[in-house]
């Protein structure tokens, strides 16, 4: 594999399809010659998402047509449009916007970081690794970038390189479950089963609700020949993920304001066991579309999980009023009757 610097130079050269006429300061005007950023087809997008995307794109077009704009202003415009496209999972539309943002502001770590996630999402792992690496040249202590770079290295079959990055992340945040879990994954990928067990058991000692650790821990015990322990943990396989605290990706998740987006966020929060956050997301969906039965039932079920039976009952009653024959609404009402003294 080519050295990191050569890979990055090649990628950046491809991104910087432009000329900049700059003076000595950041306020200089630019004459960009950038990658085209057409508006994508919105097949399958719900009405709220369509409206937000079209309105934002119209404002973006006006901002980028301003010939007096600085490189920083243009970079922000392209970056904000690209991240909204990315939030809407319009990856092909997001890519040129983010490449332009990076070309205009190569020292801004946000655009490298988002591009790295975009390429990870689409399976372009070599590009993903290169952009995470570039983000780290700007911010060497960026723990989420270290963690995700290590995860990409694991996907590339480079567990020793992954272990180095997970170790660095742990040195920066010693109590981070995600870093200890990552070290266990790297050890498991290297068939170092004893060390993998040590790391995974440490994760459970730090948080017994980290159910995502059970399956790889079971594999590690199986590698050691401890089959009873392996069976015990493999049977507890769960869907909860162990991820680093990631402000930039958290910000991305809040950009799209639509019923579907809020429901998707609520579902993800529920799968991770965070029912308070799930309820908050489903409530936003209900506020946006009060007559949406699915959103109300999702909110009701999430409130029931948090112990708010009164709130859940209110959602069940409203759902039944809107759709008296809805099976899910009736099921929620029965569940509430069973839990009410």
Long-range contacts (C-beta under 8 A, 24 or more apart in sequence): 1-126, 4-130, 4-133, 7-126, 7-129, 7-130, 7-133, 8-130, 8-133, 8-134, 8-137, 11-127, 11-130, 11-131, 11-134, 12-102, 12-103, 12-106, 12-134, 14-99, 15-99, 15-100, 15-102, 15-103, 16-103, 16-106, 17-103, 18-100, 18-103, 18-104, 20-71, 20-104, 22-71, 26-70, 26-71, 26-72, 27-70, 28-70, 28-71, 29-67, 29-68, 29-69, 29-70, 30-69, 30-70, 30-71, 30-74, 30-104, 31-67, 32-74, 32-100, 32-104, 34-78, 34-96, 34-100, 34-103, 34-104, 35-96, 35-99, 35-100, 36-96, 37-78, 37-81, 37-93, 37-96, 37-97, 37-100, 38-93, 39-93, 40-85, 40-90, 40-92, 40-93, 42-90, 45-88, 45-258, 46-258, 46-259, 46-260, 47-258, 48-257, 48-258, 48-259, 48-260, 48-288, 48-289, 49-88, 49-256, 49-257, 49-258, 49-260, 49-261, 52-84, 52-256, 52-257, 52-258, 53-84, 53-85, 53-88, 53-90, 56-80, 56-81, 56-84, 57-81, 71-104, 71-105, 72-104, 72-105, 74-100, 74-104, 75-100, 75-101, 75-102, 75-104, 75-105, 75-108, 75-111, 76-101, 78-104, 79-105, 79-108, 79-110, 79-111, 79-114, 82-111, 82-114, 83-114, 83-252, 83-255, 84-255, 84-256, 86-114, 86-117, 86-118, 86-252, 87-252, 87-253, 87-255, 87-256, 87-261, 88-256, 88-261, 91-118, 91-121, 91-122, 94-118, 107-138, 108-138, 109-135, 109-138, 109-139, 109-142, 109-145, 110-248, 112-138, 113-142, 113-144, 113-145, 113-248, 114-248, 114-252, 116-145, 116-148, 116-149, 116-152, 117-148, 117-249, 120-148, 120-152, 125-152, 125-155, 125-156, 126-156, 128-152, 129-153, 129-156, 141-172, 143-169, 143-172, 143-173, 143-176, 143-179, 143-244, 143-245, 144-244, 144-245, 144-246, 144-247, 144-248, 144-249, 146-172, 147-178, 147-179, 147-182, 147-243, 147-244, 148-244, 150-182, 150-186, 151-182, 154-185, 154-186, 154-189, 159-186, 159-187, 159-189, 159-190, 160-186, 160-190, 162-186, 162-189, 163-187, 163-190, 169-244, 173-244, 175-206, 176-244, 176-245, 177-203, 177-206, 177-207, 177-210, 177-242, 178-242, 178-243, 178-244, 179-244, 180-206, 181-210, 181-212, 181-213, 181-242, 184-213, 184-216, 184-217, 184-220, 185-216, 187-220, 188-216, 188-219, 188-220, 188-223, 191-223, 193-220, 193-221, 193-223, 193-224, 194-224, 196-220, 196-223, 197-221, 197-224, 203-242, 209-240, 209-273, 210-240, 210-242, 211-236, 211-237, 211-238, 211-240, 211-273, 212-238, 212-239, 212-240, 212-241, 212-242, 213-242, 214-238, 239-271, 239-272, 240-271, 240-272, 240-273, 241-272, 257-288, 258-288, 259-285, 259-288, 259-289, 259-292, 259-295, 262-288, 262-295, 263-294, 263-295, 263-298, 266-298, 266-299, 266-302, 267-298, 270-302, 270-305, 275-302, 275-305, 275-306, 276-306, 278-302, 278-305, 279-303, 279-305, 279-306, 279-308, 286-315, 291-322, 293-319, 293-322, 293-323, 293-326, 293-328, 293-329, 296-322, 297-326, 297-328, 297-329, 297-332, 300-332, 301-332, 304-332, 304-335, 304-336, 304-339, 309-336, 309-339, 309-340, 312-336, 313-340
